[in-house]
Amino acid sequence: MGDLLAKDPRDRPADAAEVSRRLAEIARGPWPEGPVQPAAAASPYPPPPSYAPSVHTAADGAVRVMLDRRLTQLLEDSPADVVDRLAMLVDDLTEELGAQDPLTVRASYHRAVRVRRQSATDLERVLPRMVRVLGLEHPDTITARATCVGEAAAFGPGDGRRHEEELRELIAQAGRVFGAHGLVTLTARYHLASAMHRGSRDRDGQWDARTRERAESERAWLGPLLPDLEWALTADSPVLLDVRRRLAHDAWLVGDCAGAAQLYWRLFPDLAELAGYGDPEVAHRVLRSIGEAGDPVSALAHMDLLLHRLPFLSGSQRLAQEVSDTRSEFRRAVREQRRADGSGGPGGGLSRLFGR
């Protein structure tokens, strides 16, 4: 579009209609988020529909470049007042390019994402425009749909399974655009697993409210997802941490102490910090899992620290008794192991004591 500003009038577009046509082509051109996977060419979804250019689409190319740069810099820098700045940018884009321009729609989307906790409806309101202007396979559209549908399926009212078809459709789209291990793809799979496990019930709140049956159901849905999450996500990813916590507790409930201990070690590598400052119920569960899985020495090394805390916590008498009983069991197991002189292997004493 550099010829818009050519010095020689003969080198410029012939008329405003030509300018509008070329700007509309740019607006519907390649996405800045990166190349689409080759399979996207076979997508069953039509490309974004064309629309009749308005007076706004004839805006000077330099103005579009400037506004696009503002959006890019805001997203990269994410200043403290990014929401206010995005709101001002949306107003400027609407005035200069129109509400239906792709750049306006993208800026509206990024603002809606950032105010989602305060106003969940903003993203839902901009989503139809994203589908109409950007198209179903645009990265921002897929991300917005995955957020709205996924959260409704995993955490919203009603039967989470009613969103299964749309979530599977989104997982396929996200796989084409972001790849099988893209964050959006994996998050959509996580929401699908949560929705199918939850079904028509409310999502589990307190860990202790779960039953063995519910634990088995969740393991069946979330278990296959964990290796992909561990491969693709960082150790502090909220999705990865939540899946590990849930599967660790599920393993605990069904009596899989080895599986629970393996996950608990990853969640709480510093047992002293957990025993001294963490949730006491969780600390007891973690230490007991580790001890019953065959390492009572590590568990005993931190149980005294946990017991010293409990008298200072209100309503902890029951837990204090349970921790004390667990400590006594582990001490007996350690003595038994020592008497056996290692003949039964490192976990032999505990296996005989707890019948596992």
Long-range contacts (C-beta under 8 A, 24 or more apart in sequence): 1-26, 1-61, 4-60, 4-61, 4-62, 5-61, 5-62, 16-58, 19-58, 20-53, 20-57, 20-58, 21-53, 23-53, 23-57, 23-58, 23-59, 23-61, 23-64, 24-50, 24-51, 24-53, 24-57, 26-64, 27-57, 27-101, 27-102, 27-103, 28-102, 31-138, 31-139, 32-72, 33-139, 33-140, 34-139, 36-137, 36-176, 36-177, 37-175, 37-176, 37-177, 37-179, 39-176, 40-137, 40-176, 40-177, 43-137, 43-173, 43-176, 45-135, 45-136, 45-137, 45-173, 46-135, 47-135, 48-132, 48-133, 48-134, 48-135, 48-138, 49-132, 51-100, 51-133, 54-98, 54-100, 56-96, 56-97, 56-98, 56-101, 57-97, 57-98, 57-101, 59-96, 59-97, 63-96, 64-96, 64-97, 64-103, 67-92, 67-93, 67-96, 67-97, 67-103, 68-103, 71-103, 71-106, 71-107, 71-110, 74-110, 75-110, 82-114, 83-111, 83-114, 83-115, 86-110, 86-111, 86-114, 87-111, 99-129, 100-129, 100-132, 100-133, 101-133, 102-133, 102-134, 105-129, 105-130, 105-133, 105-134, 106-134, 106-140, 109-140, 109-144, 110-140, 112-144, 113-144, 113-147, 116-147, 123-147, 123-148, 124-148, 136-173, 137-173, 137-176, 137-177, 139-177, 139-178, 139-184, 142-170, 142-173, 142-174, 142-177, 142-178, 142-184, 143-184, 145-170, 146-170, 146-174, 146-184, 146-187, 146-188, 146-191, 149-191, 150-187, 150-188, 150-190, 150-191, 150-192, 151-191, 153-191, 153-192, 153-194, 153-195, 154-190, 154-191, 154-194, 154-195, 154-198, 154-203, 155-194, 155-203, 158-200, 159-199, 159-200, 160-194, 160-195, 160-196, 160-198, 160-199, 160-200, 161-195, 161-196, 161-199, 161-200, 163-195, 164-192, 164-195, 164-196, 167-191, 167-192, 167-195, 168-192, 180-228, 181-228, 181-231, 181-232, 182-232, 183-232, 183-233, 186-225, 186-228, 186-229, 186-232, 186-233, 186-239, 187-239, 189-225, 189-228, 190-222, 190-225, 190-229, 190-239, 190-243, 193-221, 193-222, 193-225, 194-221, 194-222, 196-221, 197-221, 197-222, 207-249, 208-281, 210-249, 210-250, 210-253, 211-253, 212-253, 212-254, 215-249, 215-250, 215-251, 215-253, 215-254, 216-250, 216-254, 218-246, 218-247, 218-250, 219-247, 219-250, 219-251, 219-254, 222-246, 222-247, 222-250, 223-247, 241-267, 248-289, 249-285, 251-289, 252-285, 252-289, 255-356, 257-289, 257-292, 257-293, 257-356, 258-293, 258-294, 260-289, 260-293, 261-289, 261-290, 261-292, 261-293, 261-294, 261-295, 262-293, 264-289, 264-290, 265-290, 271-298, 271-301, 271-302, 272-302, 272-305, 274-302, 275-302, 275-303, 275-305, 275-306, 275-309, 276-305, 276-306, 276-309, 280-306, 280-309, 280-310, 280-313, 280-316, 280-319, 281-319, 284-319, 284-322, 284-323, 284-326, 287-326, 288-326, 291-326, 291-330, 291-333, 291-350, 292-350, 292-354, 292-356, 293-347, 293-350, 294-346, 294-347, 294-350, 294-351, 295-346, 296-330, 296-333, 296-334, 296-337, 296-349, 296-350, 297-334, 299-326, 299-330, 300-327, 300-330, 300-331, 300-334, 303-327, 303-330, 329-353, 329-354
